[in-house]
Amino acid sequence: MKKVCGFALFWIAIGMFIMMMLPNLVWGVILLLIFVILGYRLFCC
């Protein structure tokens, strides 16, 4: 379980870094929605 939590925290940090590099909030929200849907599909299916 510690490995799964570490993996999730690592990718959360990568996502925060990418959000800092994006010029505006709209692109960040669009990417967030795409990745949440994709992650849900990969995890549940």
Order of alpha helices (4+ residues) and beta strands (2+ residues): alpha-alpha
